[in-house]
C-alpha cells in the first residue's frame, strides 16, 4: 500500500462527490469502484481531466435516497484515482485511494453531478507514549480477530505489523474490519487520533464478543 499520510499533496478547493450509501473512504484505503451511471461517468471523465480526485459521500442513517445535501454526511473521504480501465460500453472499473479527510462546506454545482467546496480537516496527533500503547492494543485486537476465526489476509497482516503511524494503522484496520457504515462513519469523523484508536478498539471488541456469543 502506498501511503499518502506524509506526502505533500495540493488538495483541490472543489471536488466532485459520488454519493455511495454505506461506503466510507479512509485515507490510504483502496476502494474498487464500477462506474456505470451516466452522471458518474461524466463525473469520472471530468475528474480525470482535472486532478483525478473525487469524494465518496455516504448518506445519513435512515436515508434511502439523497434528495438534498442535508441527507449527506459532510465529513467524508477525498480520493485519487490510482487506476482506471474504461470499457467499450462507456463504463469503467477503477481503484480510488483515500488521500484525506475533508469537510464539505458548500456546493457549487448540482448537475449533471455535484461539485462541493472541500476543506481538509485538522487532526490531533497522539503523543509518542500513548501512540505506542495504542498501537500495541490495536495489533492485539487484530490477533483476537484471527483467534475468533476472522480472516486477516497475510499480506495485510504483514503491512499492519510494519506501520509506525497510529493514524494510518487505525484507518486501515477500520476500513478492513468494521462491518457497519455507522461504525465506520463514527471512526472517520473522530479527529483525535488517540480517541479514534480507542473507539476502534472498543468497536472491534464488541464485534468479537458478539461473534463469540458472549
Secondary structure, 3 states (H helix, E strand, C coil): CCCCCCCCCCCCCEEEEEECCCCCCCCCCEEEEEECCHHHHHHHHHHHHCCCEEEEECECCCCCCCCCHHHECCEEEEEEEEEEEECCCCCEEEEEEEEEEEEEEEEEECCCCCEEEEEECCCECCCHHHHHHHHHHHHHHHHHHHHCCCCCCHHHHHHHHHCCCHHHHHHHHHHHHCCCHHHHHHHHHCCEHHHHHHHHHHHHHHHHHHHHCC
